[in-house]
Each structure stands twice: as structure tokens, then as C-alpha cells.
């Protein structure tokens, strides 16, 4: 019987920890959505990350929208701080510069793939000569810039 009680208590602690992490995850997600909301209404940046830009709202209109959204995020953060202070602190603590460099390298490689992709696709299709030449020219122009950024990242990794 004691083992059942200990197992139950362990399960309750596990579930409580999951609930705390879930609260923090909800807050972090809401904060990202609020950031996207602000970029959309102030700067006209589409939350999808592609497509035509949005029309930014007039500053007074945007401010009228941003104030309640900021209050919502502030309230969500206060709730998370109350319910899961250690988990929130861990989630908000900045990672090391090494993590930033790793992410920068991954993003740079995605950028390189975005530039090289059209050239590779066009070279496979002989019928689109103009596209092939233009895409190859783009790739040739950008390769030295990608190499320069890779070198700068490598220097950061070597520190």
C-alpha cells in the first residue's frame, strides 16, 4: 500500500511539473503571437513570413490595439510567474552566444539553399535558358556573400 501512495505522489509531482511547463509554453507562444501582431499592425509584416506586405495601420490606431495586447501578455506572464516561477525563469534566461551562433549558421544555410535552389532547378530544365542563366548569375553573385558570412560565423565559433 505504501508503494501505491509513493507512486501516486510521484505521478502527481510529474503531472504538476508538466502543468507548469505547459503554462510557460502557453505564455511563450502568446508572446510570439503578440510580437507578430505588433509587426503586422506597425510595420506591415505578414505573420506568414511571405507574400506581399500588409498595410501598416495609422500609429494612433495601432497604439489602440497594442495597449490591450500588451496588457494581455503582461497578465499572462504574471500568471506564469505565479504558477511556474522556476520554469518561467529558465525559459526566459538567454542562451549562450554559442547557441546564437548555431542558430545563425542554420539560418544562413537555409538562406544559401534559397539562393542555390532556383539555379539547381533551372539547370535541370534546358528549356528555361533565360531562367537558368539568371538563377545561375544570382547564385554566383551571392556565393561570396554567403562565404563571407560563414567565415564570420566560423570566427565566432573559434573564440
C-alpha positions as CSV (number, residue, x, y, z in Angstrom):
1,X,0.0,0.0,0.0
2,X,2.8,2.4,0.8
3,X,4.3,1.9,-2.6
4,X,1.0,2.8,-4.3
5,X,1.0,6.1,-2.3
6,X,4.6,6.9,-3.2
7,X,3.8,6.1,-6.9
8,X,0.7,8.3,-6.8
9,X,2.7,11.1,-5.2
10,X,5.5,10.8,-7.8
11,X,2.9,10.8,-10.6
12,X,1.3,13.9,-9.1
13,X,4.7,15.7,-9.0
14,X,5.3,14.7,-12.6
15,X,1.9,16.0,-13.7
16,X,2.3,19.2,-11.7
17,X,5.6,19.8,-13.5
18,X,4.0,19.2,-16.8
19,X,1.2,21.6,-16.0
20,X,3.8,24.3,-15.0
21,X,5.8,23.7,-18.2
22,X,2.5,23.9,-20.2
23,X,1.6,27.3,-18.6
24,X,5.0,28.7,-19.5
25,X,4.8,27.3,-23.1
26,X,1.4,28.9,-23.5
27,X,2.8,32.2,-22.3
28,X,5.8,32.0,-24.6
29,X,3.5,31.1,-27.6
30,X,1.2,34.0,-26.8
31,X,4.2,36.4,-26.6
32,X,5.4,35.3,-30.0
33,X,1.9,35.9,-31.4
34,X,1.8,39.3,-29.8
35,X,5.2,40.1,-31.4
36,X,3.8,39.0,-34.8
37,X,0.6,41.1,-34.1
38,X,2.8,44.2,-33.4
39,X,4.9,43.6,-36.6
40,X,1.7,43.3,-38.6
41,X,0.0,46.4,-37.4
42,X,3.0,48.7,-37.0
43,X,5.4,47.5,-39.8
44,X,3.1,45.7,-42.2
45,X,4.9,42.4,-41.8
46,X,2.8,39.4,-42.7
47,X,2.7,36.8,-39.9
48,X,3.1,34.1,-42.6
49,X,6.6,35.4,-43.5
50,X,6.0,35.5,-47.2
51,X,3.6,37.2,-49.6
52,X,3.0,40.9,-50.1
53,X,3.4,43.2,-47.2
54,X,0.4,44.3,-45.2
55,X,-0.6,47.9,-44.9
56,X,0.6,49.2,-41.5
57,X,-2.1,50.9,-39.5
58,X,-2.1,54.5,-38.5
59,X,0.1,55.0,-35.4
60,X,-2.9,56.0,-33.2
61,X,-4.9,53.1,-34.4
62,X,-2.0,50.7,-33.9
63,X,-1.4,52.0,-30.4
64,X,-5.0,51.5,-29.5
65,X,-4.6,47.8,-30.5
66,X,-1.2,47.3,-29.0
67,X,-2.1,48.6,-25.5
68,X,-4.6,45.8,-24.7
69,X,-2.4,43.2,-26.3
70,X,0.5,44.3,-24.1
71,X,-1.8,44.1,-21.1
72,X,-2.8,40.6,-22.0
73,X,0.8,39.5,-22.3
74,X,1.7,41.2,-19.1
75,X,-1.2,39.4,-17.3
76,X,-0.2,36.0,-18.9
77,X,3.4,36.5,-17.7
78,X,2.2,37.3,-14.2
79,X,0.1,34.2,-14.1
80,X,3.1,32.1,-15.4
81,X,5.4,33.7,-12.8
82,X,2.9,32.9,-10.1
83,X,2.2,29.3,-11.1
84,X,5.6,28.3,-12.5
85,X,8.4,30.7,-11.4
86,X,11.3,28.4,-11.9
87,X,10.1,27.2,-15.3
88,X,9.5,30.8,-16.5
89,X,12.9,31.9,-15.3
90,X,14.5,29.0,-17.2
91,X,12.5,29.8,-20.3
92,X,13.4,33.5,-20.3
93,X,17.1,33.1,-19.5
94,X,19.2,33.9,-22.5
95,X,21.1,31.0,-24.0
96,X,24.9,31.3,-24.6
97,X,26.4,33.0,-27.6
98,X,27.2,29.5,-28.9
99,X,23.5,28.8,-29.3
100,X,23.1,32.1,-31.2
101,X,26.0,31.1,-33.5
102,X,24.5,27.7,-34.1
103,X,21.1,29.2,-35.0
104,X,22.8,31.8,-37.2
105,X,24.7,29.0,-39.0
106,X,21.5,27.0,-39.6
107,X,19.6,30.1,-40.8
108,X,22.5,31.1,-43.1
109,X,22.4,27.6,-44.6
110,X,18.7,27.9,-45.3
111,X,19.4,31.3,-46.9
112,X,22.1,29.7,-49.1
113,X,19.7,26.9,-50.1
114,X,17.1,29.5,-51.0
115,X,19.5,31.2,-53.4
116,X,21.0,28.0,-54.8
117,X,17.6,26.2,-55.3
118,X,16.5,28.1,-58.4
119,X,19.8,27.6,-60.1
120,X,19.8,23.9,-59.4
121,X,16.2,23.6,-60.6
122,X,16.7,25.7,-63.7
123,X,19.9,23.7,-64.7
124,X,17.8,20.6,-64.8
125,X,15.4,22.1,-67.3
126,X,17.2,23.1,-70.5
127,X,14.0,24.7,-71.9
128,X,14.2,27.6,-69.5
129,X,17.5,29.0,-70.6
130,X,16.8,32.6,-69.5
131,X,15.7,31.4,-66.1
132,X,18.8,29.2,-65.8
133,X,21.2,32.0,-66.7
134,X,19.5,34.4,-64.3
135,X,19.4,32.0,-61.5
136,X,23.0,31.0,-62.0
137,X,24.0,34.6,-62.1
138,X,22.2,35.2,-58.8
139,X,23.8,32.2,-57.2
140,X,27.3,33.3,-58.5
141,X,26.7,36.8,-57.1
142,X,25.6,35.6,-53.7
143,X,28.1,32.8,-53.1
144,X,30.9,35.2,-52.0
145,X,28.5,36.9,-49.6
146,X,27.4,33.5,-48.1
147,X,31.1,32.6,-47.8
148,X,31.9,35.8,-46.0
149,X,29.0,35.3,-43.5
150,X,30.2,31.7,-43.0
151,X,33.7,32.9,-42.3
152,X,32.4,35.4,-39.8
153,X,30.4,32.7,-38.0
154,X,33.4,30.4,-38.0
155,X,35.4,33.1,-36.3
156,X,32.8,33.3,-33.6
157,X,32.8,29.6,-33.1
158,X,36.6,29.6,-32.7
159,X,36.5,32.1,-29.9
